Amino acid sequence: MNFESDAFISYAHLDNVELIEGQKGWVTNLHRALEVRVAQLLGKQPQIWRDPKLTGNDRFAETLVEKLAHVAVLITVVSPRYVKSDWALKELDAFSQAAQGQGGLRCEDKLRIFKVLKTPVPIDKHPEELQSVLGYEFFKTDPDSGRIRELNEIFGPEAQRDFWLKLDDLAHDICNLLEKLDHPEALLTSQATGQGVFLAETTSDLSEQRDTLRRDLHEHGYLVYPMRPLPHEASELRAAVSDDLGKSRLSVMLVGKNQSSVPEGSKESLLEIQNQLTIERAGRGEFSRLLWIPPGLQVEDERQLQFIERLRMDPGMMASADLLETFFEDLRTVIRDKLKRPPEPEPAAAGHGPVPQVDAAGHKSLYIIHDERDSEAGSELAGHLFDHFEVMHSVFEGDEAELREYHDENLRLCDGVLIFYGSTNELWVRRKLREIQKAPGYGRTKPAPVVGIVLAPPRSAEKERFLTHDAMVMPQFEGFDANLLQGFISRLKA
């Protein structure tokens, strides 16, 4: 496919009228910024052009049709005026028609049309060719007033920063597609590489974080799904998500304070549906799940609060998944770590696998999990048990990936786990229990470990009423008492 130019910008004249006299129009600024950024990424000057003659009196020239037949990609600036512009719609149609004779509109899973959303327009008002195209939103919604603010420098430095971030996403994606069109022999499908990542659609309060993750993944060569807008009807949506998950080895879901929309024909929200489908996908093996909740999240919506509590407390919903409530940078680190590992196998049946291994002296291995605030008490407990077991305990020095690898490896190999319930809270303990239950997903082939929980000072009503069927609970409020641990020690030695 030999093209005379790299990109053509299709827009409505009204959208390039300057808001302040003497300044350049929005489309002119977009055009210049794209030329600069794409040139920097490609290492050569791109051929990006637009037709400035967009008045109603001009005839749609045959020369323009001929030029559009030799353009690699089309950039449409969608706005309320654009969807009503006969001229702009003719440009879109002319490009689409010409593309059919050049191998089609798609290159791998990418469409040769990029949709820049300057101003919101309902999806059913978009031209048919654009309804299946993911858009680049060059606007923000004010969370308090609900008003739309275009990303324009006249609205302040934050709007200008967001404009350049979104422009950078657009420029990277254009460059990736141009390089694929230049070198079709290098095309690899996501099915062949197994490098797909399903980045679940989320709510507007986390859209910036989702954009950042999408940018990270693209820059590291991963295909990110979904690549097109999800259908609004529930059965079609489920089919589309299931198809995307089949091409992916990892799903990442960001859970915020707002409840997501409910698709037509469903009682479950979009987040709930995506979560359920990722659970089903994980059951087929070679797949990992990550869920992230911002630390300290304040949720007022009752249904969203119930969904989050189910994620936190329901072991069935969280099987084969990692739920993180930590800083966003930690999430980015965990994602990179997950993608470096081989895909996780289908969980093995409990009670099967090799006989637990012992060290040279015949000691079983015991992993003591404690919070950093309980490091001294946890080390003291490890010292008391060292005569009985080969003891490992939680560590806190090192980078995030190293600490997580150490934790996962201990869960894969240990014969017993002792959770130290001291300065932390019940929610933390429940999460640690879930991580132990998910050990088969980390590659554990040994039988399930013997699990105990030490109730340590400070004494509290929460601890005194703590109950679980998943572990032996051993109060130690008055200091270390080996007799109170004897049942756990005997069971682990057996």
N, C-alpha and C positions, 0 to 999 in steps of 0.2 A: 504494500500500500504506500504509494508515493504521494505525498501531500505538498502543495505549494506554500501553505501556511499552517501554523500550529493551532491557532484558536481564533474564533470569531465571537465577539460579544454582541448578543442580541438584546436590545433594550427599547423601552419607550422613551421618546424625546422628553416627556414631562418629568421623568425621573432623573434627568441630568440638568434640570434648571437649578441654578445656584440659589441657595437659601439666603445668602448674604451677597449683595451686589459687589462685584469685583473679585469674588472667590470662584474657584473652579467647581463644576458640578460634581455630584456624587459618583456618577459613572465614569467621568474623566479621571477622578482620583483613583477609582478602582482599577481602571485600565493601566494607569501609570504604575501603580503599586504592583500589579500582577507582572508587568513587564520586568520590573526590577527584581522581584523575588524569584520568579521562574528562571530568569537569566542566572541568578546566583546559584540556584539549585542545579540547573542543567550544565552550567559552565559555558554557555554560549547564549547569544542574543536570540530570543524567540520571536517568531512572527505572529504577533497578536494584533488584530485590527477590528474595527467596527465601522459601520456606515453612518457618517454624521448627518446624512440627508434623510431625516425621519419626519418630515412635515406631511400633513395630510394631502397636499397637492401633488406630491411626487408619485410618479408611476413606479411600480415595483419592477425595476429594470431587469431585463434578461441577463445583463452582464453580472448582476449580483447573484442570480441563480447559478450561473456558470462558475463564479468564484467560490460559492458555498460548496460546490461539488468537489473542491480540492482542499477542504479544511479538515484537519484532524479531529478537533473537538469543538463543540459549541458551548458557549457560556451564556445562559439565559438569566437576565436580571428580572425576577418575577416581582410584580407589584400589582395593585388594583388596576393601574392603567395598562400594564403589560398584557394582562389576560383579555383586555378589551381592544387591543391594538391589532387591526387587520394586518398592518405591515409586519409587526413582530411575529404574529402567528404564521404569516407566509414564509418568513425566514426559517422558523422552526420546521415547517412542513418541507421546505426546499432542502434543508440539511438532511432531514429524516429520509426523504425520497432518494437523495444522492447516496446516502450511507448504505442503502440496500444493495447497490451495485458495487460496494467496496468491502464486502465481507460482513455487512450488517452493522447495527448500532452498538453491538456489544463486543467487547474485547475481554476474554475470560469472563469474570463476573462483573466487570465494570461497564457502565454505559458511557458512550462517547458524548453524552450531554451532561453538563454540570449546571445545577440549579442554584443560583444565588437568590436568596429570599431577602429582598430589601425591606419589604413591608409584608406583614402577614396577609395571606389570602387563603380562605378555606380550600382544602385539598380538592373538593369536588368542583371547584371553580377553575382549577388548573387545566391547561390543555391536556388532552388524553396522553400525549407522549411524555408528559412530565409527572403524571400522577404516581408512577412507580419509581421516581427518582428521589433519592435522599437529598434534602436541601441543606445549604449552608446558611444558617440564620444570622443575618447581619442586623439584628435588632435584639433588644432585651425587654423583658416585661417587668415593670416595677412591681415588686411583691406587695406593696402597700396599696397603691392606687389601681393597679392592673393596667396602667397605660403602657403603650408601646413606645420605646425610644430607639430610633435608628442609631446604628454605630457610626457616628459622625463626630468629627473633632469639635464641632461647635457645641456639643453637649458635654464637653469637659474631657480631662485627661483619662478618666476611666473608660469612657466610650471609645476614645482613640486607641487605648491599649487593647480593648476587646476587638476592635476592628482589625488590628494587626495580627492578633492571635487567630482570628477566623480566616483572615487573608492567608496566613501561613498554612493553615490546614488545606485551604483550597489550592494553593500553589503546589504543595507537596503532592496532592492527589492528581493534579494535572500533569505534573512531571512524571509521576509513576506511570500514568497511562501513556504519555508520549513515548516514554522509553520502551514500553511494551509494544506499541505500534511500530517503533523503529526496529525492534528486535523480536519479531513474532516467534522465532525459533526458540527463544528462551522462556516462553510462557509455560507456567506450571499451574495446574489447577489445585485448588485447596484440597480436593479429595486425594490427589497424588502425594502432596507434601504433608498432609495431616497437621498443618500449621494454622488452622482456623481457630479463632477465638470468638465466642459468642458474648458480646457486650450488651447485656439486657437493656432494653429501653427503660428509662426511669422517669422520675418526676422533675419538674422544672427547678426545684431547689438544689438539685445535684447535677444539673446539665453541664455546668462548668467543669466539674470533676470528671464527668463522663467524656467530655471533649478532650480533656488532658490525657486520659487513658487511651482513647482512640488514637490520639497523636503519637503517644509513646509506642503503641503496638505497630502502627504503620511504619514508624521510623526504624523499627527492628525487623521489618519484613514480614509481619504476620497479616493474614487476611482477617478482617474484622466484620463479623455479621451482627445484625442484619445489614445488608447493603442496599436495601430499599425500604420505603415506608411499610410498616406492618398493616395488614388489612384491618378494617374496623369491625368486621363480622367475626364472631368467636370461632366458628369452625374453620374458616379460612385462615384466621390468625394462628390457630393451633397447628394447622398444616404447614404454614410458612415457617414458624418457629422450629417445629420438629425437623424440617428440611435443613435449616441452618445449623441446628445442633448436630445433625448427622455429619456435617462437614467440619466440626470443631472438636478440639481436644480439651478445651477449658471454657467454662462459663464464669462470667463476673457479673454480679448483680449489686447495684448500689441502692440501699434502702434509706429513704429520707423521711422527713416529718409529714409529708403530704401523702394522701391516698392517691394512687394512680387511677386513671379512667377505667370504666367498666365497658368492655366491648359489647356490641350489639348481640343479643341472644345469650348473654352470660350473666351469672350472679357474682362471679369472681372478678377481681380487678386484674388489670394487665400484669402487675407484678406477681400476683398469686398464680396466674396461669403460667407465666414464664418459669416461676420457681418449681411448679409441679412438673413441667415438661423437662426441666434440667434434672430433677430427681429420677424420672423415667429414663433419661439418657444415661445417667450415671450407672443405672442398673445393668446396662449392657457392657460396661467395662471400658477401659482405655479413655477415661474422661475424669476431669477434676472440676469441683465446684468451689467458688469463692463468693462469699457474701460479705458486704461491708456496711456497717452502720457508723455514722460519725460519732465520735465520743461526746458524751454529754448531750445527746440529742433530746430536745424537748418536743414531745408530740402531743398535740391537742385533739386531733381527729381520733375518735374512739375506735373506729374500725382499723385504722392503720396501727394504732397502739396494740390491738389484739393480734394483728398479723406479726408485729415485731416480737411480742411475747411468745407466740407460737414458735417463731424462729429460735428464740433463746432457750426455750424450755422443752420443746418436743423432740426427743431423740430420733423419732421416725422421720420427721421433716428434715432433720439436719444430718441424717446418715450420709456418709461419703462427702461431706462438705466442711469447709472451714468458715466459721463466722468470726469476723474481725470487728472489734470496736476500738480502733486505735487510730493514730494519726494517718492522714491520707498518704504521706510519704512512705509509711510502713506498708500500706496496701500495695503501692507501686513496687516496693522491694519484694514482697511476697509473690506478686504476679510474675516478676522476672525469675524468681527462684522456681516457681511451679513450672514455667515453660522450659527451664533448663533440664528438668527431670524427664525421664520417660513417662508416657501416659500411665495413669494409675490403672492396674488391672481390676477385673471384677472381684469384689470382696469374696474371700474364701469362706466356706462354711465353718462355723465355730466348732471346735473340737477335732478338727482335722489338721494334718501337717506333722512335721517332725517332732520328736520328743524334745522338751525343753533342754537347753544346753546349760552346762555348769562350767565354772572356771576350773583351773588345774587342781585346786584344793577341794573341789566338790561343792562349792558354794553356789546357790542360786543367785540370780541378779535382781536387785531391788532398786527401783527408781523412786526417789523422794521428790515430790513436786511441791514447791512452796513459793510464796510471793517474796519479792526482793526485801520487803520490810521484815520478813521472818528469816532472813539468811542466817543469822546467828543461831536461832533456835533450831532451824532446819539442819545446820551443820552439827549441832549438839546431838540431835536425834540420830543422824547418820553415824556418829561416833558410837552411840549405844548399840546400834544394830550391826556394826561392822564385823563383830565376831561371828555373826550368824550368816551374813550375806555379803556378796560383792555389791557395794552401795554406790550409786550415782545420785547426785541431787542437782536441782536447778542451778544454772549459772546465768549471769547477767552482763558479763563483759564480753564484747565482741560486736560485730555488725549484725543487723537483723537477720540476714540470710544464714549466717553461721549459727546463731542461737536457735533458729527454727530447725535447721538441719540436725543439730545436736538433740533437740527435743523429740523430733520425729524418729530419729534413729533409736533413742532409748525406748520409745513406745513400740518400735518394731521388735526389739531384742530382749527386753526385760521379762522376767518371770513374775514379778510382782510390782505393784505401784502403791505408794503411800502418799496420800494427799494431806498436806499440813494446813488445817483450817485455823489460822491464827488471826493476823491483822486484817485479812481480806473479808469478803462477804459471801453469802450463799450463792449468788449468781456466778461468781468466779469459780466456786467449787463445782457447780453444775456444768459449767463449760469444760472444766478439766475432765469430768466424767465423760462428757460427749467425745472429747478428743481421744480418750482411751478406747471408747466404743468404735471409733473410726480407724483404729490402728490397722485393720486389714487393708484399708484404702491406702495406707502408707507403705504397703508391701509386707505386712506381718503375716507369716505363715505358721507361727507357733500357736498353740491353744491360747485362749483368752487369759490374760494375767490375773493373778489374785489381787484384788483391789481393797484397800483399807483407807479410812479417813480418820485422822487424829484431830479431835476437837481440843484445841489448845487455848491458853489464855490470849486475850481477855475473855472472861465468861460473859455470855449475853443470852437473852431470851431467844434470839434467833438460833443460836447454836444449840441450846437445850432442847428445842423442839425439832431440830433437824433430823429427818428420816429419809432413807433411800433403800431400795431393794438391790441397788447396783454395787454396793460396797459394804464392808464391815465397818461399823461406826464405833470408834473407841475414844471415850472422854479422857482427857489428860489435863483437867483444869488445875490440879494441885501440883503440877510438875511431873517429870517423867516417872512412870511406874511400869516396869517391865511386865508385871503380872497382868496388867490390863491389855498388853499387846500379845499375850501368849497364844491366844486363839489364832490371831493372824499369822504369827511366826510359825506355828505348827502346821497350819494349812499350806503356807508357802513352801515349807520344807517337805511336805508329804509328796 
